[in-house]
C-alpha cells in the first residue's frame, strides 16, 4: 500500500483499514504456526502497512492540535 494512497484517506477509513490488516495479520500468524503459510513475505508487508497507517494517524491527530 502506498503512502500517498493512505494520506488521501480519512481517519475513519484509515482505522477501518487498520482493523482489516490486523485481522489478516492474526490469520497469517495462525497459518504460519500450523505450517500452512505459503507467502511468508505477506507477514512483513502487513506489519509495515500497519506501521504506515499508525504513523499517518499520529501525524493527522498532532496536526489538529
Secondary structure, 3 states (H helix, E strand, C coil): CCHHHHHCCCHHHHHHHHHHHHHHHHHHHHHHHHCCCCCCHHHHHHHHHHHHHHHHHHHHHHHHC
